[in-house]
Amino acid sequence: MTLPAPAPDRTAVVTGASSGIGAQIARELARRGHNVTLVARSVAPLEELAAQLRTDGVRADVVAADLTDRQTRAGLLGAVEGKGLNPDILINNAGLSTLGPVAGSDPDAEVSMLELDVVAVADLCSRFAPGMVERGRGAILNVASTAAFQPLPGQAGYAAAKAFVLSYTQSLAAELAGSGVTVTALCPGPVETKFGQRAGFADGDAQAALPAVLWVAAADVARAAVDGLDRGRLVVIPGAANRVGAALAQVTPRSLLLPVLRRKHPGLS
């Protein structure tokens, strides 16, 4: 097992922890005895989750932060260390998606998505990893998606962002080999969370477009993520059907794959 052992002066920083996969990963880490520092823009759900986790006997801190803001991101490490905590685990989960054709997109929304899904991941890794290496222990989980394995007309920027996260994570893992710090990419398929609603999917659109066999509960995704992180796995894809789909997506000629994806995507209907 590779996760740093829980200790009073150690914490797991979880971004995007107010709901969905992030909240479930925080719960899973707390269940295993890890202190957690919950990060998101919305304070109220973070405080509610923190109160629940404290009943399990762990320390749960809250940091309100808009991670699309570079100055805010630059201060996150100091905010954690200012609480007397060493961030031995970093969960880069915060993310969002836009929906629809690029030709009809809002440029500000597209850039904000890339700031959160791409720039924030690299920014926080570059700030948190040095301390982990210096201490000789640490674990980083970057949340990508099965969208990382193929282009996705209708969510072009999102799929490209997750492809970056996957590639970046694999490179970082190789760089940190032997340092005591492990790096894992989590690539979930469709998950029942509020993510789709925030992206702009109408009720039932995503469920209609994607087979039921691909859907995995957020709690199961979180369990697979923390298990994979603890085992030092490079890539974690929850659900057998999603693992098969990711493998097929990588070898299917784009001339065959892209027209199918375009026809089926609700954002282009």
N, C-alpha and C positions, 0 to 999 in steps of 0.2 A: 504494500500500500504506500502511496506517495503523498497523500495529503498531509500537510503539517499537522502535528497533534494540537488539539485545542489547549489553550492556556489563557489565564486571566488578562494578559497584556497583548493578546492576539485577536485579530478579527478577520472576517470574510466580508469584503466590500461587494455589494450586489447592486448594480445599477438597473434602472427600470424595475424596481422592486415593488411598485405600488399595486401590481396586479399580474395576472397571467403567469407565464413561465418564471419570471423574476421572483414573484412572491412565493411560488412553489419551491424554487431552488433555495430561497432563504429558509423556508420551513424545513426542507430536507437537511440543510446544513445544521440548523439549530437542533434538529432531532438527533444529530450525531454529536452534539455537544459543542459546536463551534459558535463563538460569539459572532454577531452579524452587524454590519453597518449598512443600513438601507438608504439607497439614494434614488431620488426621483424629483420631479417638479412639484407633485402634489403632496403636501405635508400630511393632510388628514388620513389618507389610507395608509401612509407609512407609520404614523403614530398608532393607528389601530392594529396593524400587523405587529409592530414592535411590542405592544402590550400583550398580545397573544403569545409571542415567542418568549417573553420574560417569564411566563408561567411555567415554561419548560426548564427554567433554571439557568438560562444563558443571558448574557448581556446583549441588548439590542439597542443600537444607537440610530438616530435619524439625521440625515443630512439632506436638506432641500437644495436641489441644484438643477439648473437647466443646462444639460450637457451639450446643447447646440452652441452654447456661448463659450468661447475660447478662454476668456479670463476666468470664468467660473470653473472650468475644467482644470485650469492651472492651479487653482487653490484647493482642489479636492484632497490631494495627498496631505497637504498641511492641515486641513481640517480634521482628517482622521488621526494623524500623528499628534495633533493638538489635544486630542482626547486621551493621550497616553497609550495609544494602541499601535501595534505593528500590523500593517495589512499584509498578512501572509497568503491570503487568497483574494483574487480579483475575478469577479464575474462580470464581464462586459455583455450585459443583456439588453440594455436600452436600445431601442430601435423603432423605426416606423417605415411605412411604405406609402407611396403615392399610387394612384390607379388611373389607367387610361393611356391613350396614345401620347407620345412625346410632343407631337405637333399641336396638341390641344392642352398642353400642360401649363401649370403656373411655375415660372422659373424660380420664384422665391421658395416655393414648396419643394421643388426638386433639389435645390441647393441645401435647404435645411435638412432634408432627408440624408443627403450625402455627408453633411457635417456630423450628423448623429451616427449614421450607420457605418461610415468609413473613417472620417477624421478623428472622431472621439475614441474609437477603438485603438488606433495607432497612437494617439496622444496619451491615453491613460496607460497603455502598455509601456510606452517609453518613459513614463514618470514612475510607475510602480515597480517595474522589473528590476531596476538597479538596486533598490533596497533589498529585494528578495535575494538577488545574487549575492549581495554583501553578507546577508545573514545565512546564506547557504541553504535556504528552504523557501518554498513557495509553490503556488499553483495558479495558473491563469486559465479561465474558460472564456472563450470568445464565441458568442452565439451567432452562427451563420444560418443556413437554411438549406433544404434540398434544392431550393432555387439556385444555389451556388453552382450546381452541376450542369446547368444549361441556360441559354438565353430565355427570356420570358416576355414575349410581346404582350403589352398591356401593363406590365410592371418592369419596364426595361431598366430603369435606374436601380430598383430594388434588387433584381437578380444580379446586376453587375456589382453592386455594393457587397452582396453576400459572397460573390466569387472572390472579391478582394479579401474579405475577412478570412475565407478558407485558405487562400494562398498565403496571406500574411501570417496566419497562425502556424501553418506548416513550416514556413521559413523560420519563424521565431523559435519554434520548438527545436529545430535543428541547431540554431545558434546557442540555445541554452542547454543543450545536451551535456550532462555531466556536472552541471552547476548546482544541482539540487532543486531546480525550478522546472516544473513540467508545464506544458501548454497544450490545451485541448480545444478543438473546434466542435461545437455542438451544431448539428445540422438537422433540425426537426422538419418534418413535413407539416401538413395542416394540423392545427391544434385549436380546440375550442376555447378561445379567449376573446377579448374585445379588440384584438389587433385588427381583424378584418373590418370591423365596423369603423374603426378609426381611419383605415385606409380608404374607405368609401364603398366597400361591398354592400349591396343591398341584402336584406335578410334572406338567407337561403341560397344566394348566388354561389358562394364558395362550395357549399355542401352539394349543390346540384352539379357543379363542374368537376368535383373530385370524388372518386369512389370512396365509399364508407370505409373500406379496408385500409385506407391511407391515414385516417384520422387517429390521433393518439391523445389521450387525456394529458392535461398540463402536469398533473402530479406524476404521471408515469414518465413523461419527458424529463422532469426534474430529477427523478430517481435515477434514470439512465445517465443523465448528465453528471451527477455527483459520483455515481459508481465509476463511470469512465474516467473522470478527473482523478479519482482515488487510485485507479489502476494505471494511470499514466498513459491512457490511450490517446492517440493523435487525433482521431476523428470519431465522433459518436453520432450515429443515425438511429434514432429510436423507431422501432417498428420494422418487422421483417419486410413488409411490402415496400416501405420507403427505401430500405437498403437495396432491394431489387430495382426499384424505379430509378434510383440514383445511378446505379451501375449501367442500366440500359441507356439512360440519358447521355452518358459520357461516350458511348460507342455508336449511337444512332446518328447517321449522317444528318447534318443540319438541313439539307435540302428536303428531307422527309419529315424531320421533327418540327421545324418552325411553322409550316402551314397548319399542322395539327394543333399546335399550341395556340396559334393565332385564332383559329376557328372556335376553340373551346373557351378562351379566356373571357370571363364576364365583362372585363373592363373594355373590351373592344366590340361588344355586342350592340 
